[in-house]
Amino acid sequence: MPAACRIFNKICAATGLIVLSPIFLAAAWAIKYDDGGPVFYAQTRIGRDFRQFRLLKFRSMVVNADRAGLLTAACDSRTTRTGRWLRKYKIDELPQLWNVFKGEMQLVGPRPEVAYYVEKFREQYAALLTDAPGITDPASLIYRHEEALFPADTELETQYLSEILPDKLRLSLAYQQCRSFFSDLGILFKTVLSLAS
């Protein structure tokens, strides 16, 4: 990533953390009020050059929910009342601005995955992770309602590995070949607009 892009990401992340601080406080209060558990959820993901980092989210599921599986279907019983609202408006993703500020992520880039899924598609991730993963990209926009794609009677991981993740990787790799600073701005603009849909 060019130095100018790193600076742009860091400035935007810092500005976002400050401007959105009232939303951070409201979300933290709601999570605590709901079940008294931790406000944040941190999960190890794979970043640039396959380095591990801890991705931050507002906790939207019951404590230790990931022991029952890494994927989330629509109406998942593990999702808390507050968590459903946080997920609907993608507020649970906002703490990743801290990951961007630290340089572990960027605003636009392929979504970071857990090591288990990265190893299943190591060749594709080797191409994508020459740069830092991001909060949003074309695949994130197209699959912004990914949970709804998992019917209740479907084996989630089978569908994710055979259909959804390969298509997301295809979209991310295609965007990587033609991305520019201005196309990234377009993705950010579309991401903000998508929050209302």
Backbone torsions as a table, in degrees:
resi	resn	phi	psi	omega
1	MET	NA	126.5	178.6
2	PRO	-58.5	153.3	-178.0
3	ALA	-58.2	-38.8	-179.7
4	ALA	-62.1	-37.8	178.7
5	CYS	-69.0	-39.2	177.7
6	ARG	-62.2	-42.4	179.0
7	ILE	-64.9	-43.3	178.8
8	PHE	-59.5	-46.3	179.4
9	ASN	-61.8	-43.1	-177.9
10	LYS	-66.5	-42.1	179.3
11	ILE	-64.8	-45.4	179.9
12	CYS	-63.0	-40.5	179.8
13	ALA	-65.4	-45.0	179.3
14	ALA	-62.5	-43.2	178.6
15	THR	-62.6	-43.3	179.7
16	GLY	-62.7	-41.7	179.7
17	LEU	-62.2	-37.0	-180.0
18	ILE	-75.5	-51.3	-176.1
19	VAL	-63.9	-37.5	-176.2
20	LEU	-90.8	6.4	-177.8
21	SER	-56.3	-35.8	175.7
22	PRO	-61.8	-36.9	178.1
23	ILE	-68.7	-38.8	176.4
24	PHE	-58.7	-46.4	-178.4
25	LEU	-65.0	-41.7	179.6
26	ALA	-65.0	-41.9	179.4
27	ALA	-64.9	-43.2	179.8
28	ALA	-61.5	-43.6	179.1
29	TRP	-62.5	-44.6	-178.1
30	ALA	-63.0	-41.3	179.6
31	ILE	-64.1	-45.5	179.8
32	LYS	-64.7	-41.5	-178.9
33	TYR	-66.1	-34.6	-175.8
34	ASP	-64.7	-55.2	-176.6
35	ASP	-139.3	2.4	175.9
36	GLY	76.9	2.1	-177.7
37	GLY	-82.5	-175.5	-179.5
38	PRO	-58.6	147.5	179.6
39	VAL	-76.3	-40.8	-174.9
40	PHE	-106.6	154.2	173.5
41	TYR	-123.4	124.7	-179.7
42	ALA	-116.2	130.8	-178.8
43	GLN	-132.0	139.4	179.0
44	THR	-71.6	124.8	176.9
45	ARG	-125.1	168.9	-179.1
46	ILE	-101.9	125.6	-177.4
47	GLY	-110.7	-155.3	-176.7
48	ARG	-54.8	135.2	-179.9
49	ASP	56.0	31.0	175.7
50	PHE	66.0	22.6	175.9
51	ARG	-80.8	140.6	179.8
52	GLN	-82.1	147.7	172.1
53	PHE	-150.6	166.0	-177.8
54	ARG	-99.9	109.3	178.9
55	LEU	-81.0	132.7	-178.2
56	LEU	-100.3	139.1	171.9
57	LYS	-141.5	158.6	164.9
58	PHE	-71.1	136.3	-179.4
59	ARG	-67.7	123.9	-179.3
60	SER	-116.6	-2.1	-179.1
61	MET	-126.1	168.7	179.1
62	VAL	-62.8	156.9	-180.0
63	VAL	-59.7	136.7	179.9
64	ASN	65.9	24.7	-179.8
65	ALA	-62.7	-30.0	-176.1
66	ASP	-68.1	-11.7	176.3
67	ARG	-67.8	-21.4	-179.9
68	ALA	-95.2	5.8	179.4
69	GLY	135.7	152.1	-176.4
70	LEU	-88.9	-18.3	-176.1
71	LEU	-101.0	152.7	-177.3
72	THR	-123.2	125.9	177.1
73	ALA	-95.0	166.4	175.9
74	ALA	-60.3	141.4	179.0
75	CYS	60.1	31.4	177.6
76	ASP	-61.8	127.7	-176.5
77	SER	-66.3	-15.4	179.7
78	ARG	-78.5	-16.3	-178.4
79	THR	-75.7	133.0	179.8
80	THR	-78.4	168.8	177.7
81	ARG	-60.5	-47.4	177.6
82	THR	-65.8	-37.5	-178.9
83	GLY	-60.4	-36.9	178.7
84	ARG	-62.2	-39.5	179.3
85	TRP	-71.5	-41.5	178.9
86	LEU	-62.0	-41.9	-179.3
87	ARG	-69.4	-38.4	-178.1
88	LYS	-57.3	-42.1	-177.6
89	TYR	-103.0	12.4	178.2
90	LYS	59.8	21.1	179.0
91	ILE	-67.2	-26.9	179.5
92	ASP	-62.9	-20.1	-178.9
93	GLU	-85.3	-14.2	-172.8
94	LEU	-57.8	-36.0	179.4
95	PRO	-59.9	-14.7	177.9
96	GLN	-67.3	-12.6	171.6
97	LEU	-59.0	-31.2	176.5
98	TRP	-67.3	-40.1	175.2
99	ASN	-61.9	-37.0	177.6
100	VAL	-67.1	-44.8	-179.7
101	PHE	-60.3	-36.4	-179.9
102	LYS	-77.4	-10.8	-179.9
103	GLY	89.7	3.7	179.4
104	GLU	-78.0	-25.1	179.0
105	MET	-135.2	172.1	171.4
106	GLN	-128.7	170.4	-178.0
107	LEU	-65.7	-45.7	-178.9
108	VAL	-116.4	125.1	179.7
109	GLY	171.6	169.6	179.9
110	PRO	-62.8	143.3	-179.5
111	ARG	-64.3	136.2	178.5
112	PRO	-71.8	142.1	-178.9
113	GLU	-116.9	166.9	173.9
114	VAL	-75.8	158.4	-174.8
115	ALA	-58.6	-37.0	-176.9
116	TYR	-57.3	-45.9	-178.4
117	TYR	-78.2	-32.2	177.6
118	VAL	-61.4	-42.1	-179.1
119	GLU	-65.1	-27.4	178.0
120	LYS	-69.3	-25.5	-177.8
121	PHE	-132.5	48.7	-171.9
122	ARG	-61.8	-36.7	-178.7
123	GLU	-62.4	-45.0	179.6
124	GLN	-66.4	-41.6	-179.4
125	TYR	-70.3	-27.8	176.7
126	ALA	-61.8	-35.0	177.5
127	ALA	-75.8	-40.4	-176.5
128	LEU	-74.4	-36.8	-172.1
129	LEU	-89.5	24.1	165.9
130	THR	-72.5	-12.8	175.2
131	ASP	-130.1	170.3	-178.2
132	ALA	-70.9	145.7	174.2
133	PRO	-68.3	170.8	-173.9
134	GLY	-133.4	175.7	177.5
135	ILE	-78.0	-36.1	-176.8
136	THR	-147.5	155.9	173.7
137	ASP	-164.1	-178.9	-178.1
138	PRO	-56.1	-38.3	179.3
139	ALA	-64.1	-38.6	178.6
140	SER	-63.3	-38.0	179.6
141	LEU	-67.9	-45.4	-178.2
142	ILE	-67.4	-35.8	-178.4
143	TYR	-105.3	32.8	-177.7
144	ARG	-67.0	-21.3	175.4
145	HIS	-112.4	44.6	-174.4
146	GLU	-56.0	-37.4	-177.0
147	GLU	-58.6	-32.9	-178.4
148	ALA	-70.1	-14.3	-179.6
149	LEU	-80.8	-9.5	-179.2
150	PHE	-99.2	98.2	175.6
151	PRO	-62.6	154.0	-176.1
152	ALA	-60.9	-27.8	-175.5
153	ASP	-98.8	16.2	-176.7
154	THR	-103.8	144.7	172.6
155	GLU	-73.8	104.7	-170.7
156	LEU	-56.8	-50.0	-174.2
157	GLU	-65.6	-37.0	178.4
158	THR	-61.7	-45.9	179.6
159	GLN	-66.8	-39.2	-178.8
160	TYR	-64.4	-44.0	-176.4
161	LEU	-77.8	-27.9	-176.5
162	SER	-93.1	-25.6	-174.9
163	GLU	-124.0	-58.7	-167.6
164	ILE	-71.8	-54.7	-177.3
165	LEU	-63.0	-42.8	176.7
166	PRO	-58.5	-38.0	179.6
167	ASP	-71.0	-38.6	177.0
168	LYS	-62.9	-41.2	178.3
169	LEU	-65.4	-39.8	177.2
170	ARG	-59.6	-45.0	-179.7
171	LEU	-65.6	-41.8	-179.2
172	SER	-67.2	-40.5	178.7
173	LEU	-66.7	-38.9	178.5
174	ALA	-64.9	-40.9	179.7
175	TYR	-67.9	-35.6	179.9
176	GLN	-58.6	-32.0	-176.8
177	GLN	-73.2	-21.1	-173.9
178	CYS	-128.9	7.6	-174.5
179	ARG	-69.8	153.0	175.8
180	SER	-146.8	173.4	178.5
181	PHE	-58.5	-41.9	-176.7
182	PHE	-74.5	-33.1	175.9
183	SER	-68.2	-34.3	175.3
184	ASP	-63.5	-41.0	176.5
185	LEU	-60.4	-38.9	177.7
186	GLY	-63.0	-40.6	178.2
187	ILE	-64.1	-41.4	179.0
188	LEU	-63.5	-41.4	179.6
189	PHE	-63.7	-45.8	179.5
190	LYS	-63.9	-33.9	179.3
191	THR	-64.9	-44.6	178.2
192	VAL	-61.8	-44.1	179.3
193	LEU	-62.5	-37.0	-175.6
194	SER	-66.9	-20.0	-178.7
195	LEU	-64.5	-20.4	-179.5
196	ALA	-90.4	-4.9	-176.7
197	SER	-101.8	NA	NA
